[in-house]
């Protein structure tokens, strides 16, 4: 007869609220940078944000031209 071995299960980890807030902020920031097309900023600011993040946008596969 085969004996069954108990499989250890990891204990749940409590993630602090500030960590969830930081993740949410990072996702919203990433979304705004990827969708940046001048709707949230003036033309001069949008151009500056676009040029600063230009290479990173291409690295993430975002077409910006």
C-alpha positions as CSV (number, residue, x, y, z in Angstrom):
1,X,0.0,0.0,0.0
2,X,1.3,3.4,-0.9
3,X,1.8,6.0,1.8
4,X,0.7,9.6,1.1
5,X,3.1,12.3,2.0
6,X,1.8,15.6,3.3
7,X,2.6,18.4,0.9
8,X,3.6,21.6,2.7
9,X,1.6,24.6,1.8
10,X,3.1,28.1,2.1
11,X,1.7,30.4,4.7
12,X,-0.2,33.4,3.4
13,X,1.8,36.6,3.4
14,X,0.1,39.8,4.4
15,X,0.9,42.5,1.9
16,X,0.9,46.0,3.4
17,X,-1.5,48.6,2.1
18,X,1.3,51.0,1.1
19,X,2.7,48.3,-1.2
20,X,-0.7,47.9,-3.0
21,X,-0.9,51.7,-3.3
22,X,2.6,51.8,-4.8
23,X,1.7,49.2,-7.4
24,X,-1.5,51.0,-8.3
25,X,0.4,54.3,-8.7
26,X,3.0,52.6,-10.8
27,X,0.4,51.1,-13.1
28,X,-1.5,54.3,-13.5
29,X,1.7,56.2,-14.2
30,X,2.8,53.5,-16.8
31,X,-0.7,53.7,-18.4
32,X,-0.5,57.5,-18.7
33,X,3.0,57.5,-20.1
34,X,2.1,54.8,-22.7
35,X,-1.1,56.6,-23.7
36,X,0.4,60.1,-23.7
37,X,-0.8,61.8,-26.8
38,X,-1.3,65.4,-25.6
39,X,-4.8,64.9,-24.1
40,X,-3.6,65.4,-20.5
41,X,-0.8,67.9,-21.1
42,X,-0.3,71.1,-23.1
43,X,1.6,70.7,-26.4
44,X,4.9,71.8,-25.0
45,X,4.7,69.5,-22.0
46,X,3.5,66.5,-24.1
47,X,6.4,66.9,-26.4
48,X,8.8,67.0,-23.5
49,X,7.3,63.9,-21.9
50,X,7.3,62.1,-25.3
51,X,11.0,62.9,-25.9
52,X,12.1,61.9,-22.4
53,X,10.3,58.6,-22.6
54,X,10.8,58.0,-26.4
55,X,13.3,55.1,-26.3
56,X,11.5,53.4,-23.4
57,X,8.2,53.5,-25.3
58,X,9.9,51.8,-28.2
59,X,11.5,49.3,-25.9
60,X,8.0,48.4,-24.6
61,X,6.7,48.1,-28.1
62,X,4.6,51.2,-28.1
63,X,4.3,52.8,-31.5
64,X,4.6,56.5,-31.2
65,X,5.0,57.8,-34.7
